[in-house]
Amino acid sequence: MPPGYVTLPGSEHQPMAGSRAIGPAAPDERITATLIVRRKAALPAAGAAETLGQAARPARQPIPRANFAARYGADPADLAAVEAFARGHDLEVTASDAARRSVTLDGTVQAFASAFGVELQLFQHDGGTYRGFSGPIYLPAELAGVVEAVLGLDDRAVVRPR
C-alpha cells in the first residue's frame, strides 16, 4: 500500500477462475475508468413518499432530475477533490456529473496503476485475454469515504453473449 493510502472497501479483485497472468499490461495503453462518489444524503426508504415531499400513491410525482441531483447527488466539493487527485496523477477528467455521482478519467495504464496502487496485468483464459489486477484498490486517505467505487481498471467481460 502506498504511504498515506487506505484500502477502498469492497474493491478486492481475484483473477477469473481458470485464468493465468501472462505479463504486465502495456504501461502506455490508454484506458478509461469511472469513479463513483458518495451521495450528499442517503436515499429515503422505499415507499417513504412523505420523506420525498410527495403525495402518497398513485398521485405521487417523480422528483425532477435537478432536484434529485441537488438533494441526493454528489457534493461539488467531493467531485472537486476527486478531480484534483486525478490531475495530480496525470489522469484527464473527461466527465464529471453530480447527478450520476461520477467522475470519468482517461489516462495510461501506468498512471492508473500509480494513482490507485494496483499492478495491472494481462490474464489469459479459455475465452481470450483481459486486463485486471489482484488485491484491493487503494485511495489517498483524504478520499476515504468519498469514493465508493473505481470501475474500469479491470476489463474482463461481465456478461456472456448467448
LINRA-V437223 format. One record per helix or strand. SS is the DSSP state (A for helix, B for strand). FROM is the first residue (numbers start at 1). TO is the last residue. If there is no record, write none. Layout:
# LINRA-V437223
ss->SS from->FROM to->TO
ss->SS from->FROM to->TO
This chain:
# LINRA-V437223
ss->B from->5 to->7
ss->B from->13 to->13
ss->B from->20 to->24
ss->B from->30 to->37
ss->A from->65 to->72
ss->A from->76 to->88
ss->B from->92 to->97
ss->B from->102 to->108
ss->A from->109 to->116
ss->B from->121 to->125
ss->B from->128 to->132
ss->B from->135 to->135
ss->B from->138 to->140
ss->A from->141 to->143
ss->B from->147 to->151
